[in-house]
Structure formats: structure tokens, C-alpha cells
């Protein structure tokens, strides 16, 4: 009798186990499992050096879109912190002022990793570092340089920046630099170099030699084509989307995307509203102008249109950027509660671009970026704390765990490995 009872009990246990096994994982559960397992990497996050001090810094949950607490909440593992410098005059005085800005940003990143929060975040220089640091439980910082303008005409500065941790560099930003033409030339068809300058061509070779990824997100289409032709290593677009879906000069057209595929590089699709859906963004932007102004007025803050920012004094511009995140956050909260507000650009629009580029050039050449704290951010991925929502949308569209891992970090790290391998081969030869 005891044997029969034991046998029935075993059958009951096996039956329960079988039922548990058959219980399907929900889409949200699957997405969360994948999101926590893989390394999530965002290739473009701007920052203000004022938030890298002993009293105010990224260990705190600031109003910034990226900081360590928000990275923890959203399981964003790797943040490429950007040494950004706006384009100025091509003069010795302009170069000196720009270099001061760049050095301040390099110093801020090193201070964060070495002095402010060494137990929470560490600087990575290669893919092995990324995986080691991630495994340790810490967040990962990497450095990209947006605009080589601060280097002046001294090519030795590329090695200097490399030693400071720079692992990708863009030769221009919004405005033609001493190295190459910018995408902004499309507006007036005025070009400075018709692509790369002679100095720019030498810069491409120097970045290949050093193992620095060449970033083509801001340079002109012709500059990009010439870089591809000259480079011995794959290139990246650190924060650009598909021009076929949104006709903006900052996006890559099909010809450029196919060139990037042939080159073996990767385009980091960017969550920037005006680069994703023009119609929705224009409607939202028009509606929000009034809301931003009302919020700013209620806070007794001066508010400006983008077209006015260049004409501001340094002090006015600094105050505007300090207040910008606060006004945006409050205004968007207000707008979501108002009836008749247009639909904002969202995660679905963002993944539409990923789908398009994947279908055109293959999943191995696509990655993810936000341009947080530099104008980026969309409904559903408004800051680092909402990073999971991107993975969730990818799962909903049928991407596998292996594919999602490649999109989030695998493809970009593969390119970094190949760029550094080319550097090693060139040094050996």
C-alpha cells in the first residue's frame, strides 16, 4: 500500500512539473530575462561637467537623462560618455578654446571613474574590459569624441586623445571643420573641402593606426564616402537613423548604409525624435512650444527657441542648458494629461528604423544609441531608467535573444575588436 501511495505521489509531482514546464513565458517575462542577461550598450550620451563634482555627480539621481541610479533602474550597462565640442572658428584661438573644453570633459569622466564612484563605474578601453567590468557588477563608461575640432591641426592629438580613452572620433559636428565637411552643408550647398581635407585624409590613416573607430554620424555624405574608401578598418555611425524613413541630413541614406555594410561597420540607430518621424515630431514640437514656454514662465526661467541659442551669451546659454531638463520633464508630464495633445515619437517609431536598416543591410550592422542629454529621448525611452522598453519592443517584433544581444552591444564591440586588430596589424607591419 505504501508503495502505491509513493507511486501516486511521484506521478503527482511529475504532473505538476510538466504543467509548470508547459506554462508559457509572457512577452514581458521573456524580455526582462533577455534584458538582464545581455550587455546593453548606448553609444552616445552627452554630459555637463558641472555634474561631475564632489557635491553634484552621477552617483545621484539627477534630472539628467543618464546617471548611475537611472542606469541601474533601466539595466543600461554601458554608457559612452561624449567629449563634445561645438564647431567654432578655424583659427589658433578657436582651437585653444575648444581644447580647453575637451580636456575638461576628459578630466570629468576620469574623475567619475577614479575618484567619485570607482566602486560603481569603470572606464573600458576594449571589449574584454566591457565584459570584465560588467561581470563585476559595475557600470561601464566608454569615451567617444564628437568633433575633432579641438585637435587643431596637430595630428599627434589623436594619440593624446586615444591615451585618454577615446575609442571613437567624429571629424566634424554641425559645421565644417578643418578635417571634413559637415552634413549641415546640405542646407545651403556651401562646402569647404568637398569631403575630406588633406588633413582629414591623414586623420583617417592615424585613427586606423591607433585603433580608434571613425564616426560618420555628423560628417557630410561625401565625407563619409571618402572615409570608407580610405579606411582600412570598419567605421561606425554612432547616432544616426534611416533617411528613407525620415529625410534628415543627420540620417544615412540607402547608398550610405550599403557602403557601411560593405565596409563591415555598424550604424547605431538613434532615439532622437526629429530623426525618426518628421510628421509626428513636427506636430508634437508645434504643440509643445506653448507648453514649454508656459512651464518656463511659471518657473521664472528664460526660454529660447533652438534658432536663438547661438545668439545667446555664454552665461545665458549655460543657464538655459542647466534648466532645460527640468522644463522638458515638467512640460511632457503636463502634455500627457491634456486632451487633444498629438502623439509623441515613441519606441515603436524607433524600432521601425531598426527594422528597416536590418532588412536593408543585415542585423550584424545595426546597433542602438539614444543621444541622451544631447537632445535625444522618445516616449518610452525618455531616459536610461526606461531602457528595458526597447528590449520589450524588440521581443514583441520577434527578435531572438541572440539578435537582441547583437543589436544592444555585440555588433558594436565586434567592430571595436576589428578596428583594434587592424591597428595591431599596421603596427606589426
Secondary structure as UniProt FT lines:
FT   HELIX           2..22
FT   HELIX           27..37
FT   STRAND          41..45
FT   HELIX           49..51
FT   TURN            58..59
FT   HELIX           68..74
FT   STRAND          78..84
FT   HELIX           92..111
FT   HELIX           112..116
FT   TURN            118..120
FT   STRAND          121..123
FT   HELIX           127..136
FT   STRAND          139..146
FT   HELIX           148..151
FT   TURN            152..153
FT   HELIX           156..163
FT   TURN            164..165
FT   STRAND          166..170
FT   HELIX           183..186
FT   TURN            187..189
FT   HELIX           198..210
FT   STRAND          213..215
FT   HELIX           221..230
FT   STRAND          236..237
FT   TURN            238..239
FT   TURN            243..245
FT   TURN            249..250
FT   HELIX           254..263
FT   STRAND          266..270
FT   HELIX           273..275
FT   HELIX           278..298
FT   TURN            299..300
FT   HELIX           306..309
FT   TURN            310..311
FT   HELIX           314..336
FT   TURN            339..340
FT   HELIX           347..361
FT   HELIX           363..365
FT   STRAND          366..369
FT   TURN            373..375
FT   STRAND          377..379
FT   HELIX           384..386
FT   HELIX           388..396
FT   TURN            397..398
FT   HELIX           401..405
FT   HELIX           406..410
FT   HELIX           411..428
//
